[in-house]
Amino acid sequence: MQNKNHTLMKLSILLVSVITASAPAINANIPVLAKAFPNVPLAQIELLTTIPSFFLMIAVLLSSWIAKRIGLKQTVIVGVIMTAVAGLSPIFINSFSLLMVSRALFGFGVGLFNSLLVTIISYFFKGPERSQTLGFQSTFEGLGGVLVTFIAGQLVQINWHMSFWAYAITIPALILFTLFVPSIPKADVTTTKETKVASKAKLPKALFGYLVMTFVVITFHMIMGIKVPTLMVSAGYGTATSASFVILSLSLGAMLGGILFGRVFLLMKDYILVIAFVFLALAMSLIAVSNTTWLTMLGGFFTGIGARFFFPWVLNAVNIGGTGNALATSIVLVVYNLAESLSPYTSLLIQDWLNITNLRDLFWLNAAVYAGLTLILAIVIRIKQKKPTMA
């Protein structure tokens, strides 16, 4: 009986992890939503897919403070309830303003629990089981993104309201987590020795450079996510449903990239960053020339691999030293989510500034940016390797 409850507890935590990567599932809805709200500027329509990142960022900054006051389990439950209500409410909403509010609340709800899940896993599981469960969590996040994107892509063929039924996964996650995950005493939320040591860690000297690079890379990565559906529909070779397959292939690429990252990093060290940018440059070039769904899907797949090679590298870079650097990690996450949330307007500014009217040209620009980063990083890494080390 004890083993059964232990398994159900683990499954309940992992099921909540499924929700954390589900916000981009409606990216393929952009062309359909643009038709449903013809008087709303396209940048605002695209903001529906990125505004969750902004409020997720705010919630991540507040989640530990809230958990100290009401408890870890209670904070996660509040977050999942919020995602359930906000995720499913667009089924019944016809107001664009209310739709925007629901997406913001969805992001805030995810932000309340996504960083706390690691703490909960670390509390209940020890040794090899902890490492195994953290690995499962990453897998469930990826599977969640794929599953919810696929369901939303099929349901959008009925209408855009129906696609939000994909978020029904939040209901069983909420029920199982409430029933099978025990409460954690408030005193145990942030009292570990590792946490205290990490909180005193100094910020890396290269942090500003990491932040600038993160903002640029994630901005152009998100431009791909929000512009691909519009490109496919306007170019006449895709629909909202086929665009959802591109977002799905992006999630599959991210899963593969996550699985391979550790091994590739051990072999290539910092050159994994060069590989990441090569994948991203190639992906954007494929999408720019594509006239078929399958080639655009391949571009999406390569985008997922490149992005998942890049971001873990950044987190590893700011945490070098063994004890971790919670403040630096939080700052990187803030910049990451800020770049995501601002990407519709950043894209608009870039298009206006460079007078880009053809979306294919925007993807060629993306490819050029990543190709430039590939060359710059290869040179920088080479120079660093040639520098003599102090005896």
Secondary structure, 3 states (H helix, E strand, C coil): CHHHHHHHHHHHHHHHHHHHCCHHHHHHHHHHHHHHCCCCCHHHHHHHHHHHHHHHHHHHHHHHHHHHHHCHHHHHHHHHHHHHHHHHHHHCCCCHHHHHHHHHHHHHHHHHHCCHHHHHHHHHCCHHHHHHHHHHHHHHHHHHHHHHHHHHHHHCCCCHHHHHHHHHHHHHHHHHHHHHCCCCCHHHCCCCHHHHHHHCCCCCCCHHHHHHHHHHHHHHHHHHHHHHHHHHHHHCCCCHHHHHHHHHHHHHHHHHHHHHHHHHHHHHCCHHHHHHHHHHHHHHHHHHHCCCHHHHHHHHHHHHHHHHHHHHHHHHHHCCCCCCCHHHHHHHHHHHHHHHHHHHHHHHHHHHHCCCCCHHHHHHHHHHHHHHHHHHHHHHHHHHHHCCCCC
